Amino acid sequence: MAEPEIPQTCPAGVVVNPGPNFHLEVHDVPVPSPGPNELLLRLNCTGLCMSDVHYMLNDLPLPKQMQDFGVYSPGHEGAGVVVKVGEQVKGWKVGDRAGVKPMWDVCHNCEQCWTGIEQWCGSKLNTGIEVVGTYQQYITSPALYTTRIPDGVPDEVAGPIMCAASTMHRALTDSGLKAGKWVVFPGGGGGVGIQGVQLAKAMGMRPIVIDTGDAKEALAKRCGAVFIDFKKESNVAAKVVETADGIGAHGVMVTAWQTYKDSISYIGSRIGAIITCIGLPPTDADVTVGANPLIYAALKLTITGSIVGDMQDAAAALEYARRGELQSICEVRGLSKFPESVQQLKRGEVAGRIVIDFNKE
């Protein structure tokens, strides 16, 4: 396929005044050129993730913030098409569909990379922090770490899979939870949790969502979860235990950091339960997860951590979507809605995901 015409500039969501009073503006920025081992992608869609908001707020305990790397466009849920191939790239061609994940690249040559846990590679590059993210329409991506998007998965579905669904696939897989087990998603009406709900359902588990609001309730129920509204239920933990066979949940997937304080209460008297820490609290939050050691011993309780998915998790989640087991959980909006959509996400007003379509004004 002949190379398409590539413009000199492209639209991008650019953070202004990073920190507590940030806002986003849509600017035209230069289109980059791919290096010899890179692809140039034209993104059709980007998902908006709460992590992006934290990066713009500068409220995570990171060694350096995005602006320290000269990055002003976050984002790590991109789906689009290859428009140019670096001179040393093999196996990719113009026109191939491609996705960009939270990890832009890893070193491929450390113990973590060798053993399938490259999420913890000490030399990884984070998309939207250390390199320009998917809020920019034209971006480069290393050919060896770009995800292929299969036919049958629309871009607006594929974008959120790059982070939200692949992250939850990794957490659920590592949990060891089997079909038939009860798994709780506190804050599960949001973009990451609801992908976990869909994957848990596809894996044969029984999901419970704890959240509030009609839109989140409708979405959770559509995805096959039992919904518990924490503003309407006087004793949420008791309701979870009652729902989960009167014993308690087998697993708790914490994506909303505000819910860590209650996470252990959801397991009731369940033996061998696992609580997975996924959501990252801001620097100034006083958050811990723990209990009397007697509880750990008596209930064989495990508390563990998980972070973003890798190449394998993204491919697996895309396959679920190709088979129709990961449905669209997003509202697609045009560029003019970019700034306000980010503010809505910051205020916690979004059920599922907002996806920005770069081809739509």
URSULPE-V485225 format. One record per backbone hydrogen bond with DSSP energy under -0.5 kcal/mol. CO is the residue of the C=O (numbers start at 1). NH is the residue of the N-H. E is the energy in kcal/mol with one decimal. If there is no record, write none. Layout:
co: (CO;CO)
nh: (NH;NH)
e: (E;E)
//
This chain:
co: (5;8;10;11;12;12;14;16;19;23;25;25;27;27;29;35;36;37;38;39;39;40;40;41;41;42;44;44;45;46;47;49;49;50;51;52;53;54;54;56;59;60;65;65;66;66;67;72;72;73;74;75;77;78;79;79;80;81;82;84;86;93;96;97;98;99;100;102;102;105;110;111;112;113;117;118;121;125;125;125;126;126;126;131;133;135;137;137;139;141;142;143;147;148;150;152;154;154;155;156;157;158;159;159;160;160;160;161;162;163;164;165;166;167;168;169;170;171;172;172;173;178;181;182;182;183;184;184;185;185;186;186;187;189;190;191;192;193;194;195;196;197;198;199;200;201;204;205;206;207;208;209;209;210;210;211;213;214;215;216;217;218;219;220;221;226;228;228;229;229;232;235;236;237;238;239;240;241;243;244;244;247;250;251;252;252;253;254;254;255;256;257;259;259;260;262;262;263;264;265;266;267;270;273;274;275;275;276;276;277;279;282;285;292;292;293;294;295;296;296;299;299;302;304;310;311;312;313;314;315;316;317;318;319;320;320;321;325;329;330;331;333;334;335;337;338;339;340;341;342;343;344;345;349;350;352;353;354;355;355;356;356;357;360;361)
nh: (7;31;29;137;14;27;25;23;22;16;14;27;12;29;10;38;88;143;86;41;141;83;84;43;139;81;358;359;79;356;49;52;53;54;55;56;57;58;59;19;283;62;68;69;69;71;70;15;74;133;135;134;47;100;44;45;98;42;95;40;89;96;82;149;80;147;78;104;127;125;114;115;117;116;120;121;124;104;105;127;129;130;131;128;136;13;43;139;41;39;145;146;99;150;153;154;157;158;159;160;161;162;162;163;163;164;165;166;102;167;168;169;170;171;172;173;174;175;176;177;176;181;206;250;251;208;186;253;188;210;255;256;190;352;194;195;196;197;198;199;200;201;202;203;205;204;180;207;183;226;185;211;228;187;188;230;217;218;219;220;221;222;223;225;224;209;211;230;232;233;234;239;240;241;242;243;244;246;245;247;248;269;274;184;254;276;255;278;279;257;259;260;262;263;263;265;266;266;267;268;249;270;273;302;252;277;304;254;278;306;281;285;287;295;296;297;298;299;300;301;272;273;275;277;314;315;316;317;318;319;320;321;322;323;325;326;324;327;353;332;355;357;337;338;341;342;343;344;345;346;347;349;348;351;352;191;331;48;333;357;46;358;360;335;336)
e: (-0.5;-2.6;-2.9;-2.2;-0.7;-2.4;-2.5;-1.9;-1.7;-3.3;-3.5;-0.6;-2.0;-0.5;-2.4;-1.8;-2.3;-2.2;-2.4;-0.6;-1.9;-3.0;-1.3;-0.7;-1.6;-1.8;-2.1;-0.6;-2.1;-2.7;-0.6;-1.2;-0.9;-1.9;-2.4;-2.1;-2.3;-1.2;-1.5;-2.6;-3.5;-2.5;-1.3;-0.6;-1.4;-2.1;-1.3;-3.0;-0.5;-2.9;-2.2;-1.1;-2.0;-1.9;-2.4;-2.1;-2.1;-2.8;-2.6;-2.7;-1.6;-2.0;-2.8;-0.9;-2.8;-2.0;-1.4;-0.7;-3.0;-2.8;-2.6;-1.5;-2.5;-0.8;-2.2;-2.1;-1.3;-2.5;-1.2;-0.5;-1.7;-2.1;-1.2;-2.1;-1.3;-2.2;-3.5;-0.6;-3.1;-3.0;-1.6;-0.9;-2.7;-0.6;-1.3;-0.6;-1.1;-2.8;-2.7;-0.5;-1.0;-1.2;-1.4;-0.5;-0.6;-0.8;-1.4;-1.8;-0.5;-2.9;-1.8;-2.4;-2.1;-2.0;-2.7;-2.4;-2.7;-1.3;-0.7;-0.6;-0.9;-1.7;-3.2;-1.8;-1.6;-2.3;-0.5;-3.0;-1.9;-1.8;-0.8;-0.8;-1.7;-2.6;-2.3;-0.6;-1.7;-2.1;-1.9;-2.4;-3.0;-2.4;-2.3;-2.0;-2.8;-1.4;-2.6;-0.6;-2.2;-2.2;-3.2;-0.6;-2.8;-3.5;-0.6;-1.5;-2.1;-2.7;-2.1;-2.5;-2.5;-2.1;-1.6;-2.4;-1.4;-3.3;-1.8;-0.7;-1.1;-2.1;-0.5;-1.9;-2.4;-2.6;-2.5;-2.3;-2.6;-1.5;-1.8;-1.9;-2.0;-2.4;-1.9;-2.7;-0.7;-3.0;-0.9;-2.0;-2.4;-0.7;-2.3;-1.5;-1.3;-0.7;-1.1;-0.8;-0.6;-1.1;-1.5;-0.8;-2.4;-2.7;-0.7;-2.1;-2.0;-0.5;-2.7;-2.4;-0.6;-2.3;-0.6;-1.8;-1.2;-1.9;-1.0;-2.3;-3.3;-2.3;-0.7;-1.3;-3.3;-0.6;-2.7;-2.9;-2.5;-2.3;-2.3;-2.6;-2.4;-1.7;-1.9;-2.0;-2.6;-1.7;-2.8;-0.6;-1.7;-0.5;-2.3;-0.5;-2.4;-3.2;-1.6;-1.9;-2.3;-1.9;-1.6;-2.5;-2.1;-2.3;-1.9;-2.4;-1.4;-0.5;-0.5;-0.6;-2.1;-2.0;-2.8;-0.5;-1.6;-0.7;-1.7;-2.8;-0.7)
//
